[in-house]
Amino acid sequence: MKRINHIVFSFLLVVFCGVVIFYYSQLIRTNAMLKRSNVELKDSMNYVNFKLQYVTQQIDLAFKEGNRAVTLEKVLAYHLKDGKRQQPFRLSELATGNKRKLIIRYTEIGCNQCADKVVSLIKSNKGIERDYETIVLVDFSNYDSYLKWRKISEVDFPVFWVKKGDMPYGVEKDNNSYVFVLNPNAAATSFFIPDSRFESYIATYVNTL
């Protein structure tokens, strides 16, 4: 009789331990899932906040630069030959001609992929080619950096050199490449800072020009 009781007790103990282990493992799995969900939710919220900051930055840029009374008469641009600066000319001279100028201000300390994405979308947009003359203004500090950029970039537009900080726009002070439209009266409009993490916004900007 004692042997039977011992067997029954051992069986119940094994069952109890099995149940405890099962629910404990389920609890651990549930906690892990909750932690993973919290991380994903936090990442998602961070992305939304970052996206909101980016959109706010574009709105601020449009208001500030659109209302800024500036002149390009004193800004000097240089033709480049073999990576060397040639005779300078006033940047305002680019505003001449029948077409408006789509200016890509490419800074070497900015996001290369961001500017490259703009170039790629512009080249694939026939309307841009019809309505605008695209020009790239670079600020490379040495020939090697410029040469490397020319080898890997898809740029086949006219390229001129303008010293970093010489452009009379507030956005020039930042470490970002940016895009704007230079109108026949030399007024600059449609400022935009491209970010390759938000390709849809770049596409929207290019397609609405």
Secondary structure, DSSP 8 states (H G I E B T S, - for coil): -HHHHHHHHHHHHHHHHHHHHHHHHHHHHHHHHHHHHHHHHHHHHHHHHHHHHHHHHHHHHHHHHHT-----TT-EEEEEETTEEEEEEEGGGGG-SSSEEEEEEE-TTS-HHHHHHHHHHHHT-HHHHHHEEEEEEE--SSHHHHHHHHHH----S-EEE--TT-SSSGGGGSS--EEEEE-TTS-EEEEE---GGGHHHHHHHHHT-
